Amino acid sequence: MYKYVIYESWLDWVPYVAFGVTALVFITFSIHALIMRKDRAEHLSSLPLDN
């Protein structure tokens, strides 16, 4: 069994990249929702309730 785990330096950046991607997606969706026209927002909000 190995006594030490080989730890690469690029692994330090993985949490930062994951957080950056998640933040970018969240900000993109938030901006899209904020600039959406009111009639489009009302149409999308009623879609799940339509039969």
C-alpha positions in Angstrom: 0.0 0.0 0.0 1.2 3.5 -0.7 2.2 5.6 2.3 1.8 9.0 0.6 -0.7 10.2 -1.9 0.8 12.0 -4.9 -0.8 15.5 -4.9 -0.5 17.5 -8.1 -0.4 21.3 -8.1 -3.3 21.6 -10.6 -5.6 20.1 -8.0 -5.5 23.3 -6.1 -7.4 25.1 -8.8 -10.3 22.6 -9.2 -12.5 24.1 -6.5 -12.0 27.6 -7.8 -12.8 26.5 -11.4 -16.0 24.7 -10.2 -17.1 27.7 -8.1 -16.4 30.0 -11.1 -18.5 27.9 -13.5 -21.3 27.6 -11.0 -21.3 31.4 -10.3 -21.1 32.2 -14.0 -24.2 30.0 -14.7 -26.1 31.5 -11.8 -25.3 35.1 -12.8 -26.2 34.4 -16.5 -29.6 33.0 -15.5 -30.2 35.8 -13.0 -29.5 38.5 -15.6 -31.6 36.7 -18.1 -34.5 36.5 -15.6 -34.1 40.2 -14.7 -34.2 41.5 -18.2 -37.1 39.3 -19.4 -40.2 41.0 -20.6 -43.2 40.9 -18.2 -45.5 39.1 -20.7 -42.9 36.5 -21.4 -42.4 35.9 -17.6 -46.1 35.5 -17.1 -46.3 33.1 -20.0 -43.5 31.0 -18.7 -44.9 31.0 -15.1 -48.3 29.6 -16.4 -46.8 26.8 -18.5 -46.7 24.1 -15.8 -50.3 24.8 -14.8 -51.7 24.5 -18.4 -53.2 21.1 -19.3 
